[in-house]
Amino acid sequence: MRSYRSSSHTVHDLRVHLIYITKYRYKVLTKEIGVRTREIIRQACDQNGIQIIKGRVRKDHVHLYISYPPKLSVSDMV
């Protein structure tokens, strides 16, 4: 069962699946670079009220399944 998020005047459940891919799919998101990328994504999501439902950092791409507030557009988040 889905849980809805609410703010002062809205009840919403906006979700999107985002995939970030490195240029030419180079495998650069390894070791400390991958860990730092995950930290930066978490900080940015916390600051903007975005909830990470599922996320994974791979060597050449990042998967994010997130729930976001209606004040943000997908293009603003990216």
C-alpha positions, -999 to 999 in steps of 0.1 A, spaced: 0 0 0 13 34 -9 18 61 16 9 97 6 29 127 15 12 159 25 21 196 29 0 225 40 -25 224 10 -17 192 -9 -16 154 -6 7 139 -32 26 108 -42 49 119 -70 75 93 -79 101 92 -107 129 68 -117 161 87 -127 192 72 -143 224 91 -145 250 76 -169 286 86 -172 299 98 -206 307 68 -229 297 46 -199 332 49 -185 335 30 -152 346 59 -130 322 56 -101 343 32 -82 357 32 -46 358 66 -30 343 84 -60 312 62 -58 309 67 -20 313 105 -24 287 105 -52 262 87 -29 269 112 -1 263 142 -24 230 128 -38 218 121 -2 226 156 9 209 172 -21 178 151 -16 176 160 21 180 197 14 151 196 -12 127 174 7 132 145 -17 128 109 -3 150 82 -19 129 51 -21 156 30 -38 190 40 -51 221 23 -63 255 36 -75 271 13 -101 305 17 -118 291 35 -148 256 47 -138 233 57 -109 197 45 -104 174 66 -82 137 59 -75 125 89 -56 94 106 -42 94 144 -45 73 173 -35 51 191 -61 70 223 -58 99 207 -77 99 197 -114 118 167 -127 141 190 -147 149 211 -116 159 180 -97 182 167 -124 
